Amino acid sequence: MNDKMLLEELLCFEKNLCDIYMHATIESSNDFMFDNFIENLEQTLNNQHIVYKIMENANYYQVEKAKKENIKKAQQKFQCK
């Protein structure tokens, strides 16, 4: 397994862990659990961002700039009514 494959797996793992912590936070039945899950979620989001930045700096993860028309469509799609 090369570095790129390892980082891709790690990024996927961190994203999945974020999803799990988000749902656990939403479903928390008391403040103690909520506080613990939100703390874990925040740390996992930070870890995910670190892995992403490492991949971006190594040119393993390239992001295309969005076209203005696509940004406008996304804004309209997620706009509250």
VMD Tcl script that draws the C-alpha trace (Angstrom):
set ca {
  {0.00 0.00 0.00}
  {1.50 3.33 -1.05}
  {1.15 6.69 0.71}
  {-1.69 7.88 -1.51}
  {-3.77 4.75 -0.90}
  {-3.11 4.92 2.83}
  {-4.17 8.57 3.01}
  {-7.30 7.87 0.93}
  {-8.28 5.12 3.36}
  {-7.56 7.36 6.34}
  {-9.60 10.21 4.86}
  {-12.52 7.88 4.21}
  {-12.28 6.53 7.77}
  {-12.26 10.05 9.26}
  {-15.27 11.08 7.14}
  {-17.21 8.01 8.26}
  {-16.27 8.64 11.87}
  {-17.52 12.25 11.54}
  {-20.83 10.92 10.28}
  {-21.13 8.51 13.23}
  {-20.30 11.21 15.79}
  {-22.71 13.66 14.18}
  {-25.60 11.20 14.43}
  {-24.61 10.22 17.96}
  {-24.58 13.91 18.94}
  {-28.03 14.47 17.43}
  {-29.43 11.44 19.24}
  {-27.80 12.16 22.61}
  {-30.23 11.72 25.46}
  {-28.38 13.79 28.06}
  {-25.94 16.68 28.32}
  {-23.00 14.49 29.35}
  {-23.28 12.32 26.23}
  {-23.94 15.35 24.01}
  {-20.83 17.13 25.31}
  {-18.65 14.05 24.80}
  {-19.92 13.36 21.30}
  {-19.60 16.98 20.21}
  {-16.02 17.08 21.52}
  {-15.19 13.88 19.62}
  {-16.89 15.21 16.50}
  {-14.88 18.42 16.61}
  {-11.59 16.54 17.01}
  {-12.49 14.14 14.21}
  {-13.39 17.04 11.90}
  {-9.99 18.56 12.66}
  {-8.27 15.23 11.93}
  {-10.15 14.92 8.64}
  {-9.06 18.42 7.65}
  {-5.42 17.64 8.48}
  {-5.49 14.50 6.32}
  {-7.12 16.47 3.50}
  {-4.45 19.21 3.67}
  {-1.67 16.59 3.61}
  {-3.25 15.03 0.52}
  {-3.74 18.41 -1.13}
  {-0.12 19.43 -0.49}
  {1.09 16.12 -1.95}
  {-1.14 16.65 -5.03}
  {-3.12 13.51 -4.17}
  {-6.38 15.45 -3.84}
  {-6.98 18.16 -6.39}
  {-10.02 20.38 -6.29}
  {-11.37 22.14 -9.34}
  {-12.58 25.70 -8.95}
  {-16.34 25.90 -9.15}
  {-18.00 27.78 -11.96}
  {-20.13 30.76 -10.91}
  {-23.26 29.17 -12.37}
  {-22.71 26.00 -10.30}
  {-22.22 28.07 -7.14}
  {-25.48 29.91 -7.84}
  {-27.35 26.60 -8.35}
  {-25.97 25.21 -5.07}
  {-26.93 28.37 -3.20}
  {-30.48 28.17 -4.53}
  {-30.73 24.46 -3.75}
  {-29.82 24.90 -0.09}
  {-31.49 28.26 0.51}
  {-34.11 28.28 3.28}
  {-37.54 29.40 2.20}
}
mol new
graphics top color blue
foreach p $ca { graphics top sphere $p radius 0.5 }
foreach p [lrange $ca 0 end-1] q [lrange $ca 1 end] { graphics top cylinder $p $q radius 0.2 }
display resetview
